[in-house]
Amino acid sequence: MFLKAELGKLKVGLGEKVAVVAVMNLSPESFYKPSVQTRENALIYAQKCIEEGADIIDVGAVSSAPPSIYGLKEKISVREEIKRLEPVLKELTANLSIPLSVDTHRWEAAELALKKGVNIINDISGFKKDLRVAEKVAEYGASAFLMACKQEPGDVCGINEICKVLGDSLAIASSSGVNLNKIVLDPGVGFGKDPQCDLKILRDLRRFYLLGRPIMVGVSRKHFIGECLGGVPPEERLIGSLAATSIAVFKGAHVIRTHDVKETVEAVKVAERIRGDIKTLSSGCVSAVDIDFLETCEDLENYLFTLGVGKEGIKRMREKGVFHVFLLRNLSTPAVLVLKQLFLAAGGELATHKDVIDFNIERSDVLVLATEEQVRKVVKNLRTNSFGLREVKFVLERMLEMG
């Protein structure tokens, strides 16, 4: 199912409302202290989250806050993790009807949770820390949140690299027998990365659609928000978190993880109404999806690979399916006429002011409409230094490099 997943009985993804995951921390080491719950008040807190609109409760017993930002914490043993989880999960599974998730990358804790009736394992290592977690998820027919990670949380930054490691996690899941229709992917905002990486992830979120799975985003009170606001602590990051959440939903997130349920639910409702959704159409057993999220040649190459296209087919099509619309400003009339002929010869188009053809104006803006392949052909043929075409070649080359 393209961009759709089942999390317990909850359906998320394309055509479904954005799901809100409430964070419940049982770890006193957590970076945001108000999120920490005790065994005694865990059920009350969970019920409050549900009343505020939470669709899933995500329980974590070990903090994953990056030591580089929040300081080195004492390592929590798996025995201590289970000790924190067991009584709380027993009470939650007996009293709650919405899906429950446990945030762990240890197979022992995952097995305990699944035996207790937990529906989802949230593995921030993406099944990389311990393959047995994937095996347990498969054994119990459970769902999973898988975060981008090579070895440690926060060790991937670029969009292409994140796509690669998430693809690796999907491969692990598949080989372990996990139902891929029960997986939601998390690109891993935060965890000690450069804040610019986090901003880039949110800006380009729809590019992760090429993996075919719904996307979860957790920005709640994270470090990059504090940096954007001048270095404020987690307690002062609510408004910034809501702003980032709204952008994430607008950019295509299907699931949002948060410490602040009521405020987030309201922000999500507005953002998804503004966003709309990607265009789809079905007739009988046939369906169509408007694939408008392939922004680079690498995106197209990766998506063609997932479709099973062979190497030669990918090579032929790599630069044909990425379309560019560039506005070039203040070009001389001779330069415009030369460019127009080059783009027409390459199979592209160039739109300009109607008076250029008769030399009635000296300079004009032009609109380039062409595939990546066509733009590259034109750049290759721009050998003249006349009419400012050297500068045109320079900006077109740089625009292609910027993706």
Steps between C-alpha positions, in 0.01 A plus 500: 500500500668818379541752786257307719560298814315322780607581855299254703143578394592855397549579131743778415635655185352601167134593535501472881511775760839584648549284809636650822731292721524604865840459666502332840844486658571268794864608502602769754798571268276639223593843366152645555415440865123578485462200266626257765226291662507272803347155523224645717383772258576334164140386434356837602743675266417264213127557546558875500693470171214303347247761611718765332498308171796259504465205262796301637693497829877445461664378821875525549702388800849606383590852394647544152592865554838571334784516759677764290216742580344388827801340667608139547246296695547173687448202269169333575512119497239294320399362840426852623317583177273198545451580868371845405283374215333188636257637761405799286433292189289257701276785611487680166417192291224407744334842493565669164344426162730705274824354359800496731862536390820427690816694418784246517777345294549200732339169415430410863301819557329460163396144583364605840297779339359277227408228749311762703295594193692803371427560131808693381875497560669837449861412419719808463779279364281387210559132592877562480595456867351155538351292218299307758272800543391460138453127556277565803292755308452240226422222748219700662373653176558844649556842345814712519633854486850481347734798529789586270821374656824335389639398838398768751205745504596828335774355276329581168436846361458544122169413333656241267686338789184490713308337215779243465503395865119492521505278192746275682260480796215401269722228355574368850129506580411314183768232546384451862139446395358833618194612306613818320141625502536536876807725487523878533835670437659778708776710337644572846479871577730586789727261691797736500519579128588844369176706517541575129452128432172502691376804310592333170309184595183701565547708187533191278271262689298388197813358340473212749176397329711318242547227764128431477430500875321762715725747681512579872664819624600581856610861547351559844721733711817380327835674495475654152190691611690640796777605263253674268367691800839613626594210726191469720457186719246222427243659733484807272470319165124437475412770248801415287402133515150580377641707214732217393218246539272705275772517235561125529131427444482743209807338348345155523536337845237235572582449869616755757668409831464757776528584871213751475190322373224761520700778335642268236162353407368850434805599294478177298132550419565841349817396315346194336197702385738744327713219355245288324650177368671356197267420211380142464231330293370144491285302260441138586833337578696779328618810682713802411714722721641839401872452575595864552765447766800394288723806519842369401647243263598296805136495613391371161779242488406368845133486416561320171708247694213434742274440198738231380630688195827358371834682503486592132147631532596709801801637313283604203227657710704653783502857368177487299252494785624801699342818367632852560341841471771767523451875479804667343498875545635796309639318196601687186273451199771317296561267796128426523478410132805272518362326810159456344648314203714283727207402724273428204770282347536313829123444523431757771326836495596857575236771546587867468357845433316523166712797382831310517457342158497843329779645717255761632642463852862470610462265796244248621424243767443146372334189638671168436284185496709188448604166641835463671631319193395788272654766726827308508504479119459876476772566758736271308438696179544846656855554381485866398616787718281745309179667617555405867443131427800400710316635804184314392699176481640563847161557668337204326782268608473624858122465504536139393758440773261644759238243401 
